[in-house]
Amino acid sequence: MVAIRLERVERLTPLVIVAVAALAWSLLLVVGHASGFAASFVMWNVMMVAMMLPSLLPWLILFEPSQSVRFSSGYFAVWAVYCFAAAGAQHYLRGEQAVSGQAAAALLIIAGAYQFTPMKQSCLRKCRSPLGHVLTHWRSGRGFWLRVGLGHGMNCLGCCWALMAVAFALGVMNLAWMAALTVLLAAEKMLPQGERFARVTGSALIVCGVVWLT
């Protein structure tokens, strides 16, 4: 009986993750255009869940449900700090002028150039294989999975912060860009040639930025 229940839980885990991601995308349509810092902070966190869960799915389904919850809590706690800073920037820009064409082009070029940096490549390699960290630093206890989530979140932040910042150039609530970015991030982290794919993305962003300037 216990084995059957565990098997059911394991089958339900990916369905729950997909359902949460779908709910997050739906909520974006509701909170995406809300005003105020608090609303922006909520919107950024919802957006982060919607965009990051697809690339986390292959790893989360390998863990037990309780481990997945603790891992995700640590992971999204790191991104919540980024969301706080992003919401502050968005709140400021609403009170001032929007990002100019030259600033937007500069963001694209910076994000593209970052794709080639050693820090990006190092974080991406670690982000592509969180199980390596799990096996190397294995510890018993509930706090272990929270720490693993925090570590993976830091690697993911180092990998993706510049691409996320491009939202300020193309529109924070540009759903087309968000969907494209979700695919790009998943490809970087999951495809066999993900590191090469990141450099291709970087080249494309630099070209777009230069064209925008001209």
C-alpha positions as CSV (number, residue, x, y, z in Angstrom):
1,M,0.0,0.0,0.0
2,V,2.8,2.4,0.9
3,A,4.7,1.6,-2.3
4,I,1.5,2.3,-4.4
5,R,1.0,5.6,-2.7
6,L,4.6,6.6,-3.2
7,E,4.3,5.7,-6.9
8,R,1.2,7.9,-7.2
9,V,3.1,10.8,-5.6
10,E,6.0,10.4,-8.0
11,R,3.6,10.4,-10.9
12,L,1.8,13.5,-9.6
13,T,5.0,15.5,-9.0
14,P,5.6,16.6,-12.6
15,L,1.9,17.3,-13.1
16,V,1.9,19.5,-10.0
17,I,5.0,21.4,-11.3
18,V,3.5,21.9,-14.7
19,A,0.2,23.1,-13.1
20,V,2.1,25.6,-10.9
21,A,4.0,27.0,-14.0
22,A,0.7,27.3,-15.9
23,L,-0.9,29.0,-13.0
24,A,2.0,31.5,-12.8
25,W,1.7,32.3,-16.5
26,S,-2.1,32.9,-16.0
27,L,-1.4,35.2,-12.9
28,L,0.9,37.3,-15.0
29,L,-2.1,38.4,-17.1
30,V,-3.7,39.7,-13.9
31,V,-0.8,41.3,-12.0
32,G,1.4,42.2,-14.9
33,H,0.1,45.8,-15.3
34,A,-0.5,46.6,-11.6
35,S,1.2,49.7,-10.2
36,G,3.3,50.2,-7.1
37,F,6.4,48.6,-5.8
38,A,4.7,45.8,-3.9
39,A,2.7,44.8,-7.0
40,S,5.8,44.9,-9.2
41,F,7.7,42.7,-6.7
42,V,4.8,40.1,-6.7
43,M,4.8,40.3,-10.5
44,W,8.5,39.7,-10.9
45,N,8.3,36.7,-8.5
46,V,5.4,35.2,-10.4
47,M,7.3,35.7,-13.7
48,M,10.3,34.0,-12.3
49,V,8.3,31.0,-11.2
50,A,6.7,30.8,-14.7
51,M,10.0,31.1,-16.5
52,M,12.3,28.9,-14.3
53,L,10.1,26.0,-13.4
54,P,10.2,24.4,-16.9
55,S,14.0,24.1,-16.8
56,L,13.9,22.8,-13.2
57,L,11.3,20.1,-14.0
58,P,13.9,17.4,-15.1
59,W,15.7,17.8,-11.7
60,L,12.7,18.2,-9.4
61,I,11.0,15.0,-10.6
62,L,14.2,13.1,-9.5
63,F,13.7,14.2,-5.9
64,E,11.1,13.2,-3.4
65,P,8.3,15.7,-3.1
66,S,9.5,17.0,0.3
67,Q,13.0,17.4,-1.1
68,S,11.6,19.2,-4.2
69,V,9.7,21.7,-1.9
70,R,12.8,22.5,0.1
71,F,15.0,22.7,-3.0
72,S,12.5,25.1,-4.7
73,S,12.2,27.2,-1.6
74,G,16.0,27.8,-1.5
75,Y,16.1,28.3,-5.3
76,F,13.4,30.9,-5.5
77,A,14.6,32.7,-2.3
78,V,17.7,33.7,-4.3
79,W,15.6,34.9,-7.2
80,A,13.4,36.9,-4.8
81,V,16.4,39.1,-4.0
82,Y,16.8,39.7,-7.7
83,C,13.1,40.4,-8.0
84,F,13.3,43.0,-5.2
85,A,16.0,44.9,-7.1
86,A,14.2,44.5,-10.4
87,A,10.9,45.8,-8.9
88,G,12.7,48.8,-7.5
89,A,14.2,49.6,-10.9
90,Q,10.8,49.2,-12.6
91,H,9.1,51.4,-9.9
92,Y,11.8,54.1,-10.5
93,L,11.4,54.0,-14.3
94,R,7.7,54.4,-14.0
95,G,8.3,57.7,-12.2
96,E,10.9,58.8,-14.7
97,Q,11.3,58.4,-18.4
98,A,11.2,54.9,-19.9
99,V,14.4,53.3,-21.1
100,S,15.6,55.1,-24.1
101,G,16.4,53.5,-27.4
102,Q,20.2,53.9,-26.8
103,A,19.9,52.5,-23.3
104,A,17.8,49.6,-24.6
105,A,20.4,48.8,-27.3
106,A,23.2,49.0,-24.6
107,L,21.3,46.5,-22.5
108,L,21.1,44.1,-25.4
109,I,24.8,44.4,-26.1
110,I,25.8,44.0,-22.5
111,A,23.5,40.9,-22.1
112,G,25.0,39.5,-25.3
113,A,28.6,40.1,-24.2
114,Y,28.0,38.5,-20.8
115,Q,27.1,35.3,-22.6
116,F,30.8,34.9,-23.5
117,T,32.3,35.6,-20.1
118,P,33.9,32.9,-18.0
119,M,31.5,33.6,-15.1
120,K,28.5,32.9,-17.4
121,Q,30.0,29.7,-18.7
122,S,31.1,28.5,-15.2
123,C,27.6,29.2,-13.7
124,L,25.9,27.6,-16.7
125,R,28.0,24.4,-16.4
126,K,27.0,24.2,-12.7
127,C,23.4,25.1,-13.5
128,R,23.2,22.3,-16.0
129,S,24.2,19.6,-13.5
130,P,22.9,20.3,-9.9
131,L,23.0,16.6,-9.2
132,G,26.8,16.9,-9.2
133,H,26.6,19.3,-6.3
134,V,24.1,17.0,-4.5
135,L,26.4,13.9,-4.8
136,T,29.5,15.8,-3.9
137,H,28.2,17.6,-0.9
138,W,25.7,15.1,0.4
139,R,24.6,15.6,4.0
140,S,21.7,14.1,5.9
141,G,19.0,16.4,7.4
142,R,16.2,18.6,6.1
143,G,18.4,21.7,5.8
144,F,20.5,20.0,3.1
145,W,18.0,20.4,0.3
146,L,17.4,24.0,1.2
147,R,21.1,24.7,1.0
148,V,21.3,22.9,-2.3
149,G,18.5,25.0,-3.6
150,L,20.2,28.2,-2.5
151,G,23.4,27.1,-4.2
152,H,21.7,26.2,-7.4
153,G,19.8,29.5,-7.3
154,M,23.0,31.4,-7.0
155,N,24.4,29.5,-10.0
156,C,21.3,30.1,-12.0
157,L,21.3,33.8,-11.0
158,G,24.9,34.2,-12.2
159,C,23.8,32.4,-15.4
160,C,20.6,34.3,-16.2
161,W,20.6,37.8,-14.6
162,A,21.7,39.6,-17.8
163,L,19.1,37.9,-20.0
164,M,16.4,38.7,-17.5
165,A,17.5,42.4,-17.5
166,V,16.8,42.5,-21.2
167,A,13.1,42.8,-20.2
168,F,13.8,46.5,-19.4
169,A,14.8,47.0,-23.0
170,L,11.9,45.0,-24.7
171,G,9.2,45.6,-22.1
172,V,8.9,44.0,-18.6
173,M,5.5,42.6,-19.5
174,N,6.4,41.6,-23.1
175,L,4.9,38.1,-23.0
176,A,6.4,37.2,-26.4
177,W,9.9,37.9,-25.1
178,M,9.2,36.2,-21.8
179,A,8.1,33.0,-23.7
180,A,11.1,33.2,-26.0
181,L,13.4,33.7,-23.0
182,T,11.9,30.7,-21.2
183,V,12.7,28.6,-24.3
184,L,16.2,30.0,-24.5
185,L,17.0,29.4,-20.8
186,A,15.6,25.8,-21.0
187,A,17.7,25.2,-24.1
188,E,20.9,26.5,-22.4
189,K,20.3,24.3,-19.4
190,M,18.9,21.1,-20.9
191,L,20.3,20.6,-24.5
192,P,23.5,18.7,-25.0
193,Q,25.1,21.8,-26.7
194,G,23.7,24.3,-24.2
195,E,26.9,26.2,-23.7
196,R,27.4,26.6,-27.4
197,F,23.7,27.7,-27.7
198,A,24.4,30.4,-25.0
199,R,27.1,31.8,-27.2
200,V,24.8,31.8,-30.3
201,T,22.2,33.7,-28.2
202,G,24.9,36.2,-27.1
203,S,25.9,36.8,-30.7
204,A,22.3,37.4,-31.7
205,L,21.8,39.9,-28.8
206,I,24.9,41.8,-29.8
207,V,23.8,42.1,-33.4
208,C,20.3,43.2,-32.4
209,G,21.8,45.8,-30.1
210,V,24.1,47.2,-32.8
211,V,21.3,47.3,-35.3
212,W,19.1,49.1,-32.8
213,L,21.9,51.7,-32.3
214,T,22.2,52.3,-36.0
